[in-house]
Amino acid sequence: MVATPIGNLEDVTARALRILREVSVIAAEDTRHSSRLMQHFGIQTPLLACHEHNEREQGSRFIARLLEGQDVALISDAGTPLISDPGFHLVRQARAAGITVVPVPGACALIAALSAAGLPSDRFAFEGFLPAKEAARKARLALIKEEVRTLIFYEAPHRVLATVADLANVFGGDRAAVLARELTKSFETLKSLPLSELRAWIENDTNQQRGECVLLVGGWVAPVGEDAVDGNAERVLDILLAELPVKQAAVLAAEITGVRKNLLYQRALSKQAR
C-alpha cells in the first residue's frame, strides 16, 4: 500500500520510490494518470489497472501473483490508497489469503488539511464524499449535525458551493469551517471562515470552485443558558412529537417548559430528520 504525492512531487518518500521500482507489478487506480508519475521518476515497473469498476473481478489476478511469491504495490491516483479510493476489496482478499499487507505511508489530503486548519485535531471524523444529490446530502448532514468531533469531507469542485450552502443551512452559519483546496499545488488555499461567510466567499470567487477540495467543520458545541434544551424539555418534546405535527409539538412544548419555541422547533426538525 504505497502512498503517492497529492500534488507536489517532492512529497514522495524515498521508501515509496524504492518499492515501486522493486515490485513485480503496480496496481494503479488509473494507469494513464500514474504513468506520468512513473515517467517523472524513471520507474519502469508494469502498471495494471485496479479501479472501482474492476477491483472485485480483477483482484484475483493480483492475489495469484502474490501467492506465486511476487510483490505487488497498490497506488491510487494521489495520496494514500483506500482513503476514498479503491483498494479495500483487494486488501481484504489478500489478508484472507494469508498474504502480508504492508503500509508505506506518505501524503494524505485529509491529514494535511487537518494539520493546518486550526481546528481541534485530537479527535476528528472523516466523512469522505457526501451524497451528490441535495436531499440525500442534507439528510446525511442532519444525522451528524451534533457530532462533537471536527468533521472532514472531500468534495468535487463543481459541488463545493452547494455543499457549503447545505452545511450552513443544517449546521448553522456560525459554525467554524475551513476550505483546503489544491493542497501542495501552485494555487494552494486554506481559508478559515464561519460557514455562512465561507459560502459567500466561494460564491464570489469562482477560482475557489476548481481543483481538489477538502472541507473541515468544527464540532458541535452544546448550547448553554437560554439556548439549552434540558432533559425535561427533550422528554416533553418527544412525547408531543409522537402525536402531533412538528410545529404544533414545538409550540406546546414551549408553553409547558418555558424553552424558546424556535429552539424547540429546530430541535424537533433535527429529530424528524433522523
PEVEN-V275777 format. One record per backbone hydrogen bond with DSSP energy under -0.5 kcal/mol. NH is the residue of the N-H (numbers start at 1). CO is the residue of the C=O. E is the energy in kcal/mol with one decimal. If there is no record, write none. Layout:
BEGIN
nh=NH co=CO e=E
nh=NH co=CO e=E
END
This chain:
BEGIN
nh=2 co=74 e=-2.4
nh=3 co=1 e=-0.6
nh=3 co=104 e=-2.3
nh=4 co=79 e=-2.0
nh=11 co=8 e=-1.9
nh=12 co=9 e=-1.4
nh=17 co=13 e=-2.0
nh=18 co=14 e=-2.2
nh=19 co=15 e=-2.5
nh=20 co=16 e=-2.5
nh=21 co=17 e=-1.5
nh=22 co=18 e=-1.7
nh=23 co=19 e=-2.3
nh=24 co=71 e=-2.0
nh=25 co=71 e=-1.1
nh=26 co=46 e=-2.7
nh=27 co=25 e=-0.5
nh=27 co=73 e=-3.3
nh=28 co=26 e=-0.7
nh=28 co=48 e=-2.9
nh=29 co=75 e=-0.9
nh=34 co=30 e=-2.7
nh=35 co=31 e=-1.8
nh=36 co=32 e=-0.7
nh=36 co=33 e=-0.8
nh=37 co=33 e=-0.7
nh=38 co=34 e=-2.3
nh=39 co=35 e=-2.5
nh=40 co=36 e=-2.0
nh=41 co=37 e=-1.6
nh=42 co=38 e=-0.5
nh=42 co=39 e=-0.8
nh=43 co=38 e=-2.9
nh=44 co=42 e=-0.5
nh=46 co=24 e=-0.5
nh=48 co=26 e=-2.8
nh=50 co=28 e=-2.9
nh=54 co=51 e=-1.1
nh=55 co=51 e=-1.7
nh=58 co=54 e=-3.4
nh=59 co=55 e=-1.4
nh=60 co=57 e=-0.5
nh=61 co=58 e=-1.3
nh=62 co=58 e=-0.9
nh=63 co=59 e=-2.2
nh=64 co=60 e=-2.6
nh=65 co=61 e=-1.5
nh=66 co=62 e=-2.4
nh=67 co=63 e=-2.6
nh=68 co=64 e=-1.2
nh=69 co=66 e=-1.6
nh=70 co=65 e=-2.3
nh=73 co=25 e=-2.1
nh=75 co=27 e=-2.7
nh=75 co=73 e=-0.5
nh=79 co=4 e=-1.3
nh=79 co=5 e=-0.5
nh=82 co=86 e=-1.0
nh=83 co=80 e=-1.4
nh=84 co=82 e=-1.5
nh=91 co=87 e=-2.5
nh=92 co=88 e=-2.5
nh=93 co=89 e=-2.3
nh=94 co=90 e=-2.5
nh=95 co=91 e=-2.5
nh=96 co=92 e=-2.3
nh=97 co=93 e=-1.4
nh=98 co=95 e=-1.5
nh=99 co=94 e=-2.7
nh=102 co=100 e=-0.5
nh=104 co=1 e=-3.3
nh=105 co=103 e=-0.6
nh=112 co=108 e=-2.6
nh=113 co=109 e=-2.6
nh=114 co=110 e=-2.3
nh=115 co=111 e=-2.3
nh=116 co=112 e=-0.8
nh=116 co=113 e=-0.9
nh=117 co=113 e=-0.8
nh=117 co=114 e=-0.7
nh=118 co=114 e=-0.6
nh=125 co=150 e=-3.0
nh=127 co=125 e=-0.6
nh=127 co=152 e=-3.2
nh=128 co=152 e=-0.6
nh=130 co=154 e=-0.6
nh=137 co=133 e=-2.5
nh=138 co=134 e=-2.8
nh=139 co=135 e=-2.0
nh=140 co=136 e=-2.2
nh=141 co=137 e=-2.3
nh=142 co=138 e=-2.3
nh=143 co=139 e=-1.2
nh=144 co=140 e=-1.0
nh=145 co=142 e=-0.6
nh=147 co=144 e=-1.9
nh=150 co=123 e=-1.5
nh=151 co=217 e=-2.9
nh=152 co=125 e=-2.4
nh=153 co=215 e=-3.0
nh=154 co=128 e=-2.1
nh=155 co=213 e=-1.8
nh=159 co=156 e=-1.7
nh=160 co=156 e=-0.9
nh=160 co=157 e=-0.6
nh=163 co=159 e=-2.5
nh=164 co=160 e=-2.4
nh=165 co=161 e=-2.2
nh=166 co=162 e=-2.2
nh=167 co=163 e=-2.6
nh=168 co=164 e=-2.3
nh=169 co=165 e=-2.1
nh=170 co=166 e=-2.7
nh=171 co=167 e=-2.9
nh=172 co=167 e=-0.6
nh=172 co=168 e=-1.3
nh=175 co=172 e=-1.5
nh=177 co=193 e=-1.3
nh=178 co=216 e=-2.6
nh=179 co=191 e=-2.5
nh=180 co=178 e=-0.6
nh=180 co=214 e=-3.1
nh=181 co=179 e=-0.6
nh=181 co=189 e=-3.0
nh=182 co=212 e=-2.8
nh=185 co=182 e=-2.0
nh=188 co=185 e=-1.4
nh=189 co=181 e=-2.5
nh=191 co=179 e=-2.4
nh=193 co=177 e=-1.9
nh=193 co=191 e=-0.6
nh=195 co=175 e=-2.2
nh=196 co=173 e=-2.2
nh=198 co=194 e=-2.8
nh=199 co=195 e=-2.4
nh=200 co=196 e=-1.6
nh=201 co=197 e=-2.4
nh=202 co=198 e=-2.5
nh=203 co=199 e=-2.3
nh=204 co=200 e=-2.0
nh=205 co=201 e=-0.7
nh=205 co=202 e=-0.7
nh=208 co=205 e=-2.1
nh=209 co=206 e=-1.8
nh=210 co=207 e=-0.9
nh=213 co=155 e=-1.0
nh=214 co=180 e=-2.5
nh=215 co=153 e=-2.7
nh=216 co=178 e=-2.5
nh=217 co=151 e=-2.6
nh=218 co=176 e=-2.9
nh=220 co=147 e=-2.9
nh=227 co=224 e=-1.6
nh=228 co=225 e=-1.6
nh=230 co=228 e=-0.7
nh=234 co=230 e=-2.4
nh=235 co=231 e=-2.2
nh=236 co=232 e=-2.4
nh=237 co=233 e=-2.5
nh=238 co=234 e=-2.2
nh=239 co=235 e=-2.0
nh=240 co=236 e=-2.3
nh=241 co=237 e=-2.6
nh=242 co=238 e=-1.1
nh=243 co=240 e=-1.4
nh=244 co=240 e=-2.5
nh=249 co=245 e=-2.6
nh=250 co=246 e=-2.3
nh=251 co=247 e=-2.1
nh=252 co=248 e=-2.4
nh=253 co=249 e=-2.4
nh=254 co=250 e=-2.1
nh=255 co=251 e=-1.9
nh=256 co=252 e=-2.1
nh=257 co=253 e=-2.5
nh=258 co=254 e=-2.4
nh=264 co=260 e=-2.0
nh=265 co=261 e=-2.6
nh=266 co=262 e=-2.3
nh=267 co=263 e=-2.0
nh=268 co=264 e=-2.5
nh=269 co=265 e=-2.3
nh=270 co=266 e=-2.1
nh=271 co=267 e=-1.8
nh=272 co=268 e=-2.2
nh=273 co=269 e=-1.9
nh=274 co=270 e=-0.9
nh=274 co=271 e=-0.5
END
